[in-house]
Amino acid sequence: MIALLAALLLLPPQRSHAPIDSGRVAREVVAQFYAWYVPEAHRAGAEMRALRDPRWHFSPALIAALRADAAAAAASPGEIVGLDMDPFLNAQDPCHRYAPTGVRPAGKTFLVDVLGSGGCGSHRGPDVTVRIAFTGGTPVFVNFLYPKPADDDLVHLLAHLAADRTKQPRH
């Protein structure tokens, strides 16, 4: 009996693995991202800095589409051939602050509503809704949904712009 008790005392302690509240984590990472990003958004190239920053994880498809859009814009100075607004704020003239107002599950992802305030018109609905997926426990930004026009989102907008660029004759 004493040998059994001694053996039990020598075992490493069992750690409880409480389930992660993915919705809470999604909301927190979105809050942290916007707290960092909004001051950055006032300088050119903020989107590309966000993609390079190791704190934020974007889906490979979103990274490729944003980089292609930025390259097309750089190759055509003076012309609008890509995004003409901030893709993460859904604005040309951003508000001073953006904060999550709600989170809800959507299949295997979470949708986090983000509302801007200060220095912009007063409004109640979200400016953008961020779709977060989890890959190996890491929150990943996979899309940014825009309320107007209805059912618009960054991934589809970038695809549409890329398709338009292939249709346009080269100078």
Residue, then its C-alpha position, 0 to 999 in steps of 0.5 A: m500500500i505504501a509503495l502504491l501511494a509513493a508511486l502515485l505521488l511520483l506521477p506527474p499531475q494530471r492537467s485538465h484540458a478544459p475546452i477552449d471557448s473558440g467564440r471568445v477567442a475569435r472575438e478577442v483576436v479580432a479585438q486585438f487585430y483592430a486595436w493594432y490595425v486602425p492606427e496603421a490604416h492611416r498609412a499606405g500599405a497597411e493591408m500588406r503590413a497586416l499580412r506580414d505581421p506574425r501575430w495575425h494569421f490569414s488564410p493562404a487564399l486571402i493572402a494570395a488574392l490581396r497580394a495580387d490586387a496590390a501588385a495590380a494596383a502598383a503596376s497601374p498607377g493613376e488607375i483604379v484596377g483593384l480595391d479602392m477602400d480599406p478591405f479590413l475596415n470596409a471604408q475609404d474614410p475610416c472611423h477612429r475606433y473599431a470594436p467587436t460587438g458580437v460573435r456567432p458560430a457559422g458552421k466550423t467558423f465564427l462570425v465576429d461583427v465589428l462596429g466603427s465609432g468616432g470620426c464617422g457617421s453614427h450607425r448601429g449595424p456592423d461595418v464589417t463581419v470577420r469570418i474566423a476559422f481555427t487551424g490547429g487551434t490558431p485563429v485564422f482570418v478567412n474573409f471579411l463580409y460587408p453589409k452593403p451591398a448585401d452579401d458582399d465580401l472580400v474574397h468574392l470582391l477580390a475574385h471579381l476584380a481579378a476577373d475584370r483585370t483579365k478582361q481589360p486590354r493591356h496598354 
